[in-house]
Structures are given as structure tokens and as C-alpha cells.
Amino acid sequence: SDLSLEARWWTLCDANQMENVVLNLANNARDAMPEGGKMTISTRDVVLNRPPAEVESFVPGEYVELVFSDTGTGMSEETRSRAIDPFFTTKPQGKGTGLGLSMTFGYVRQSGGHLIIESALGRGTSIVILMPRFDEPETPA
């Protein structure tokens, strides 16, 4: 896996919840690459004036973007459109609850952020999380 951590801004999040998000997305990427492949985790600071595709109740502004990309099997459009539905899974019985992406989406939305799934069959998947920028806490000189 590759890391490209360029974000410099802060975001307000629950560390335990965000750890679960990272573990969930890393596990999903691993499972999507049964023959092996490459996972990339990247962060960057972005200023967005227009909502990304399929994002509802968007507030223009500054965001910290976290992206998990894999070179795995990818998803059909039908699977991609249902991926955050509770209990929806493409994993074999006993291998997944269908709650990982649903809980991730819920946490991100509760935090004022957005989750976008970019995927196509045979082309891998990118999960894009946009978390609102939080002004850095004041520190004494």
C-alpha cells in the first residue's frame, strides 16, 4: 500500500470512530483484491465551491479529503448505488455484516462530512471522505 498524506488542516472527529472508518475501508480494499493489488491512502486539503456528484445538503468551504483507493474488482453501478445501505454486502455469508460502509457513511454525515464512492467493474474503487476543516486550536506562545 502507498501513503500520500498531504493534508495540513485539522478536522474535528472522534478518534475511535475515525479509527473504525480507516480499518473498515482498509479491510474492504483488501477484500476487493483477492488476487493482490495496490491500496493507496491519501489526504489533502481542498476548497470546494460546488457539491461533488451525488452529494446532498452540501456546504461550500474548506475540507480535509481522505481517499482510500484500490486496484481491486470494482463495483457495478447497482452495487455502488447500494453500497451504503445497511446490511447490503457482496461478501460470502459469514464474511461481512453489510454494516461497515453504512456505519462509515453515518459517522461521516454526523460529523458534517460527505462520503463519495467512485467505482467501476474491473477498475477498482475509491472511497472519498470529505471532512470539514476545523480551525487549529490556539496554542500558547
C-alpha positions in Angstrom: 0.0 0.0 0.0 1.0 3.6 -0.7 0.5 6.6 1.6 0.3 10.2 0.3 -0.5 12.3 3.3 -0.5 16.0 2.2 -3.3 17.5 4.3 -2.2 20.1 6.8 -5.6 21.3 8.1 -7.3 20.0 11.2 -10.7 18.4 11.2 -12.9 17.7 14.2 -13.6 14.0 14.7 -13.9 11.2 17.2 -10.6 9.4 17.1 -12.1 6.0 17.9 -14.8 6.4 15.2 -12.2 7.5 12.6 -10.0 4.6 13.5 -13.0 2.3 12.8 -13.5 4.1 9.4 -9.9 3.6 8.5 -10.0 -0.1 9.5 -13.3 -0.7 7.6 -12.0 0.9 4.4 -8.7 -0.9 4.6 -10.4 -4.2 5.1 -12.8 -3.5 2.2 -9.9 -2.6 -0.1 -8.1 -5.8 0.9 -11.2 -8.0 0.3 -11.7 -6.4 -3.1 -8.2 -7.6 -4.2 -8.3 -11.4 -3.8 -5.5 -11.7 -6.4 -3.5 -8.9 -4.8 -3.2 -5.3 -5.9 -2.4 -1.9 -4.6 -4.2 0.2 -1.9 -3.5 3.9 -1.7 -4.4 6.1 1.2 -4.2 9.8 0.6 -5.1 13.1 2.3 -5.2 16.6 1.0 -6.7 20.0 1.8 -9.4 21.1 -0.7 -11.6 24.1 -1.2 -14.9 23.2 -2.7 -17.4 25.7 -4.1 -19.7 23.2 -5.8 -21.0 19.9 -4.5 -19.4 16.8 -5.8 -21.7 14.5 -7.8 -24.4 12.8 -5.7 -23.7 14.9 -2.6 -26.7 16.3 -0.9 -27.0 19.2 1.6 -23.5 20.4 0.7 -22.0 23.5 2.3 -19.2 25.1 0.2 -16.0 25.6 2.0 -12.7 24.0 3.1 -12.5 20.3 3.6 -9.9 17.7 4.5 -10.1 14.9 1.9 -9.3 11.3 2.8 -9.2 8.8 -0.1 -8.9 5.0 0.0 -8.2 3.6 -3.5 -7.7 0.1 -4.5 -7.0 -1.7 -7.8 -9.5 -4.4 -7.0 -12.5 -5.9 -8.7 -14.6 -2.7 -8.5 -18.3 -2.4 -8.3 -21.1 -2.5 -10.8 -23.3 0.7 -10.8 -26.1 -1.2 -9.0 -23.7 -2.4 -6.2 -22.1 1.1 -6.0 -25.5 2.7 -5.6 -26.5 0.3 -2.8 -23.1 0.1 -1.0 -24.0 2.3 2.0 -27.4 0.6 2.5 -27.5 -1.2 5.9 -26.9 -4.9 5.7 -26.1 -4.8 2.0 -23.0 -6.9 1.3 -21.4 -8.7 -1.7 -19.2 -10.8 0.6 -19.9 -14.5 1.2 -22.2 -15.4 4.1 -20.4 -15.1 7.4 -17.7 -12.8 5.9 -19.3 -9.4 6.2 -22.2 -7.8 8.0 -23.0 -5.2 5.4 -22.7 -2.5 8.1 -19.1 -1.2 7.5 -19.8 1.3 4.8 -23.3 2.1 6.3 -21.8 3.0 9.7 -18.9 4.9 8.0 -21.4 6.9 6.0 -23.4 7.6 9.1 -20.4 8.8 11.1 -19.1 11.0 8.3 -22.5 12.6 7.8 -23.0 13.1 11.5 -19.6 14.9 11.5 -20.7 17.3 8.8 -18.8 15.5 6.1 -19.5 13.6 2.9 -18.7 10.2 1.5 -18.4 9.5 -2.2 -17.9 6.1 -3.8 -16.2 6.1 -7.2 -16.0 2.6 -8.8 -16.4 0.6 -12.0 -16.2 -3.1 -12.6 -12.6 -4.1 -13.2 -11.3 -0.7 -12.4 -11.1 -0.6 -8.6 -12.7 1.6 -6.1 -12.0 4.9 -4.5 -13.9 5.9 -1.3 -13.6 9.7 -0.9 -14.4 11.2 2.6 -14.6 15.0 2.9 -14.5 16.3 6.5 -15.0 20.0 7.2 -11.9 22.0 8.1 -11.6 22.9 11.8 -9.6 25.9 12.7 -6.5 24.9 14.6 -6.7 25.2 18.3 -5.0 28.2 19.8 -1.7 27.3 21.4 0.1 29.5 23.9 3.3 31.1 22.5 
